[in-house]
Amino acid sequence: MILEVAILEIKEGQSSEFEKAFDVAKSIISSMKGYISHQLKKCIEKEDKYILLVEWETIEDHEIGFRKSEEYQEWKRLLHHFYEPFPIVEHYL
């Protein structure tokens, strides 16, 4: 199992809209091959900051299967315009 970790900093004042968009987008990621689970946690200290934790069977399921898929284009359309700066994504064992 691989844990994908992304710190998401949302443009100021757009957290509510981001959460609504993520509620739609989570069905995309959860339908992908190799997906195990995810958690989106809101930061206590900073209103517009979140951490996204996604468990994948393999790193290839995330990096190739998800990121190179048609479904990822919809994920990008729903979420990427909220980020400032764009998040760094790392993987852990």
C-alpha positions as YAML, in Angstrom:
chain: A
units: angstrom
residues:
- id: 1
  name: MET
  ca: [0.00, 0.00, 0.00]
- id: 2
  name: ILE
  ca: [1.14, 3.53, -0.85]
- id: 3
  name: LEU
  ca: [-0.02, 6.67, 0.94]
- id: 4
  name: GLU
  ca: [-0.33, 9.79, -1.20]
- id: 5
  name: VAL
  ca: [-0.06, 12.99, 0.86]
- id: 6
  name: ALA
  ca: [-0.96, 16.45, -0.46]
- id: 7
  name: ILE
  ca: [-1.15, 19.70, 1.49]
- id: 8
  name: LEU
  ca: [-3.85, 21.78, -0.18]
- id: 9
  name: GLU
  ca: [-3.81, 25.54, 0.27]
- id: 10
  name: ILE
  ca: [-7.02, 26.99, -1.06]
- id: 11
  name: LYS
  ca: [-7.38, 30.55, -2.34]
- id: 12
  name: GLU
  ca: [-8.63, 32.76, 0.44]
- id: 13
  name: GLY
  ca: [-12.36, 32.60, 1.03]
- id: 14
  name: GLN
  ca: [-12.97, 29.71, -1.37]
- id: 15
  name: SER
  ca: [-12.98, 26.82, 1.11]
- id: 16
  name: SER
  ca: [-16.75, 26.34, 1.01]
- id: 17
  name: GLU
  ca: [-16.76, 26.12, -2.79]
- id: 18
  name: PHE
  ca: [-13.74, 23.81, -2.70]
- id: 19
  name: GLU
  ca: [-15.49, 21.45, -0.27]
- id: 20
  name: LYS
  ca: [-18.56, 21.31, -2.53]
- id: 21
  name: ALA
  ca: [-16.39, 20.56, -5.58]
- id: 22
  name: PHE
  ca: [-14.43, 17.92, -3.65]
- id: 23
  name: ASP
  ca: [-17.69, 16.27, -2.67]
- id: 24
  name: VAL
  ca: [-18.31, 15.71, -6.40]
- id: 25
  name: ALA
  ca: [-14.68, 14.86, -7.24]
- id: 26
  name: LYS
  ca: [-14.30, 12.19, -4.56]
- id: 27
  name: SER
  ca: [-16.51, 9.86, -6.60]
- id: 28
  name: ILE
  ca: [-13.98, 10.13, -9.43]
- id: 29
  name: ILE
  ca: [-10.96, 9.12, -7.41]
- id: 30
  name: SER
  ca: [-12.80, 6.40, -5.49]
- id: 31
  name: SER
  ca: [-13.77, 4.71, -8.78]
- id: 32
  name: MET
  ca: [-10.16, 4.31, -9.96]
- id: 33
  name: LYS
  ca: [-8.27, 1.03, -10.15]
- id: 34
  name: GLY
  ca: [-6.00, 0.61, -7.14]
- id: 35
  name: TYR
  ca: [-7.84, 3.14, -4.98]
- id: 36
  name: ILE
  ca: [-8.22, 1.98, -1.37]
- id: 37
  name: SER
  ca: [-9.43, 4.99, 0.63]
- id: 38
  name: HIS
  ca: [-9.06, 8.71, 1.17]
- id: 39
  name: GLN
  ca: [-9.41, 11.34, 3.86]
- id: 40
  name: LEU
  ca: [-9.68, 15.11, 3.45]
- id: 41
  name: LYS
  ca: [-8.91, 16.94, 6.69]
- id: 42
  name: LYS
  ca: [-9.37, 20.66, 7.33]
- id: 43
  name: CYS
  ca: [-6.58, 22.48, 9.16]
- id: 44
  name: ILE
  ca: [-7.49, 23.90, 12.56]
- id: 45
  name: GLU
  ca: [-4.97, 26.75, 12.51]
- id: 46
  name: LYS
  ca: [-5.45, 27.93, 8.91]
- id: 47
  name: GLU
  ca: [-8.97, 28.26, 7.55]
- id: 48
  name: ASP
  ca: [-8.14, 27.63, 3.89]
- id: 49
  name: LYS
  ca: [-5.74, 24.69, 4.34]
- id: 50
  name: TYR
  ca: [-6.40, 20.94, 4.04]
- id: 51
  name: ILE
  ca: [-4.49, 17.69, 3.92]
- id: 52
  name: LEU
  ca: [-5.52, 14.99, 1.46]
- id: 53
  name: LEU
  ca: [-4.50, 11.42, 2.24]
- id: 54
  name: VAL
  ca: [-5.17, 8.76, -0.39]
- id: 55
  name: GLU
  ca: [-4.27, 5.09, -0.06]
- id: 56
  name: TRP
  ca: [-3.40, 3.30, -3.32]
- id: 57
  name: GLU
  ca: [-2.43, -0.30, -3.94]
- id: 58
  name: THR
  ca: [0.65, 0.84, -5.93]
- id: 59
  name: ILE
  ca: [2.32, 4.12, -6.85]
- id: 60
  name: GLU
  ca: [1.60, 3.29, -10.51]
- id: 61
  name: ASP
  ca: [-2.14, 3.20, -9.74]
- id: 62
  name: HIS
  ca: [-1.84, 6.86, -8.74]
- id: 63
  name: GLU
  ca: [0.87, 8.19, -11.04]
- id: 64
  name: ILE
  ca: [-0.17, 6.36, -14.22]
- id: 65
  name: GLY
  ca: [-3.62, 4.85, -13.75]
- id: 66
  name: PHE
  ca: [-5.21, 7.97, -12.23]
- id: 67
  name: ARG
  ca: [-3.12, 10.88, -13.45]
- id: 68
  name: LYS
  ca: [-3.05, 9.73, -17.08]
- id: 69
  name: SER
  ca: [-6.76, 8.90, -17.18]
- id: 70
  name: GLU
  ca: [-9.70, 10.72, -18.75]
- id: 71
  name: GLU
  ca: [-11.23, 10.88, -15.27]
- id: 72
  name: TYR
  ca: [-8.25, 12.91, -14.04]
- id: 73
  name: GLN
  ca: [-9.14, 15.65, -16.52]
- id: 74
  name: GLU
  ca: [-12.49, 16.04, -14.78]
- id: 75
  name: TRP
  ca: [-10.75, 15.98, -11.35]
- id: 76
  name: LYS
  ca: [-8.48, 18.80, -12.57]
- id: 77
  name: ARG
  ca: [-11.41, 20.79, -13.91]
- id: 78
  name: LEU
  ca: [-13.26, 20.52, -10.60]
- id: 79
  name: LEU
  ca: [-10.38, 21.21, -8.20]
- id: 80
  name: HIS
  ca: [-7.15, 22.62, -9.58]
- id: 81
  name: HIS
  ca: [-8.31, 26.23, -9.88]
- id: 82
  name: PHE
  ca: [-8.75, 26.40, -6.07]
- id: 83
  name: TYR
  ca: [-5.07, 25.81, -5.22]
- id: 84
  name: GLU
  ca: [-2.63, 28.62, -4.40]
- id: 85
  name: PRO
  ca: [0.15, 27.52, -4.63]
- id: 86
  name: PHE
  ca: [-0.24, 24.24, -6.48]
- id: 87
  name: PRO
  ca: [0.28, 21.39, -3.98]
- id: 88
  name: ILE
  ca: [3.32, 19.17, -3.74]
- id: 89
  name: VAL
  ca: [2.26, 15.53, -3.71]
- id: 90
  name: GLU
  ca: [4.43, 12.92, -2.01]
- id: 91
  name: HIS
  ca: [4.14, 9.17, -1.53]
- id: 92
  name: TYR
  ca: [4.89, 7.15, 1.60]
- id: 93
  name: LEU
  ca: [5.15, 3.46, 2.45]
...
